[in-house]
Amino acid sequence: MYPWKKKLLAVLVCGALSFSAVALPAGRAEAVDAWAVAAQSLGIFAAYKSSLASILALGNDVSAQVQSARQDLRENGEDDNHHDVEVVNRVMKQLIDKGDYVLKVNSLPFVWGVNNSNDFNAACFPTDYISINRALVRGLECDEDELAAVFAHEMTHGIEQHSAKNYAKAVAQYYGMSFLNMDAGLMDWNKLNALANYSIAKNVTLPTEYEADAGGFYIMTSAGFNPGGPAAAMYRMAYYLTYETRNVLEYQDLDEKAKGQETFSDHPETELREKRLAQMMTDYGCGHVTVKDRKTVYIDGQELLTADWTRDDYDNTVENAYYVAGGLSKAFHDYDSLAGWDFRPDGEGGVTFLTDDRVYGPLRHFVAAGNLGGRLQQLVAEAYANEAVSGARAKMKAAEAARRQEHSEALQSVYEADAKDVKKMRENGDAYSDYAMGKQALWEFLRVLSAKNLDDEAASYVMCGRAKAVEGDYAGALDYANRGVAQDSKNAYNFLNRADIYRMVGNREAALADCAAAKEVNAENPYSYLLSAQIEDEMERKEAALADYKEFHRLRPAAFRHIPPEYLEKISAKDYRTYQKEKAAKDKAREEVWKKKQKEKQAAKVDEKDSTGKAVKAEQPARNPRNKKGHSIRMCGELTLPIPYDH
């Protein structure tokens, strides 16, 4: 990856929870006439559009997505706590599999990783890679509903492509002017001074944060999480940043004068967001459920119960109140009548209701603790009876219908993508297969094969078959591949992709037969020889492998790095010397990085004190372990990305 891309990926994130700011130079104060302003604005608008196009292209590049994930985990380390990773994977999979959302034609499917950072943060890169810090997972106590709220917030940043858009606006601002609503062709010159100190590094604005809060709310609720989770997450976040964080840049002041004031900082005040999200929860439940004083739950203005804390280490009363209210809101949303609540005797003289679904746990706990089953049944019955007059359910249904229509139109735009976009989706799918990311590859091919303007059905079937093979569905893989080859036997790549499937199955002879067929179709295709050579090498057919590597080198001499050194030495002495120099340089660079890290660790241990106040003797660093071929990094749960060994 080019250095400028690495720097770009390090900056272009929409963070849900970032707080530091970098001041920009103040805007120009000299007077200009209307024509000069118009000319400058056209130039800045062009800069915005150019930047936006570049970042959107980067966000639709599988290699960039993989590199952004690797960079995050390399620079911040991996969270080695398996419980953290398991919880994050479970929540993200539920959001992705069950959440109601549509990604744009030029967007990639979401992937994620849990790093070892001590900063309370999560961020969505323009590539739809979601970086999740260990401190956030721990700070939210691995609470699945609160994590779902944060992750769905980040997903909305990706869905709406906020990173790319806000970066482009920041570029325009850097050139001397600030624009709001630039996507609509509108410019608000009055906001220039207010935005003069806006951070170019954060690339987030107040409107996009509120949009992400709202979008995230509907994604996580549609996926089955507790509607009280987002408000609870905002409260928990404020508590952590006020009382628990050790990072001065994260600290949130208790000054009451600062609360309730909107600014153009990168994120709105947590209390303001909490109130907005609590109102969304109320609206989601047809307006029936509210929380007052952050602890008492009401149904249509009548008190049901007051929550209490249930943890020993801190007071979680507020979170419990939101979860009780969230359970009520979900039930009012999901059921059109009292019958859906299934009120029934609990066998102990009380009344129970709903199911033992985790989302209803806090509600059922507090109702049972206060023997309030009968009271709840009465309030719920009255609430449904009053809906005909209030029109609350009709209003909720209308809002849901509008969202479904919006999603339907977005999905239709994907189906109607032009042939160029369909080709790019197919290329992305094949690239995911190259990285052994079968789930993401199949997601792309589902869109490709559903497209109305499919330009190459045969190739799409064969490539989809390869993706199925990556996922271990070999029967399905060969079925699709055979269908594609039968449709178009004049495309050498159809044979090569099927050869790769046979190779994964373990049928190397069939794979070599397809490579031979590809050579017959196009004798100048270098990859027919490369794949043949790799398979022959696996079969210990060294002479045949050498012959095919020689032909590959003749056709693509600049690609000599794909040839193993034992063969390259026999094919090109010049390229082999280049390889040796590059290897020596990489080995030296790795050794220097390792030595630097060991010095830092040793210095940190020297600074530590034991219980008597004496310095702890630093341990001698262990010898640098060599990377092994096939070493992997953890990303996206069970997904692994192989890091090729540099010979």
Secondary structure by P-SEA (a helix, b strand, c coil): ccaaaaaaaacccccccccbbbbccccccccccaaaaaaaaaaaaaaaaaaaaaaaaaaacaaaaaaaaaaaaaaacccccaaaaaaaaaaaaaaaaccccccccccccbbbbbccccccccccccccbbbbbaaaaaaacccaaaaaaaaaaaaaaaaaaaaaaaaaaaaaaaaccccccccccccccccccccccccccccccaaaaaaaaaaaaaaaaaaccccaaaaaaaaaaaaaaccccccccccccccccccccccccccccaaaaaaaaaaaaaaaacccccccccccccccccccbbbbbccccccaaaaaaaaaaaaaaaaaaacccccccccccccccccccccccccaaaaaaaaaaacaaaaaaaaaaaaaaaccccaaaaaaaaaaaaaaaaaaaaaaaaaaccaaaaaaaaaaaaaaaaacaaaaaaaaaaaaaaccccccaaaaaaaaaaaaaaacaaaaaaaaaaaaaaaccccaaaaaaaaaaaaaacaaaaaaaaaaaaaaaccccaaaaaaaaaaaaaacaaaaaaaaaaaaaaacccccccccaaaaaaccaaaaaaaaaaaaaaaaaaaaaaaaaaaaaaaaaaacccccccccccccccccccccccbbbbccccbbbbbcccc
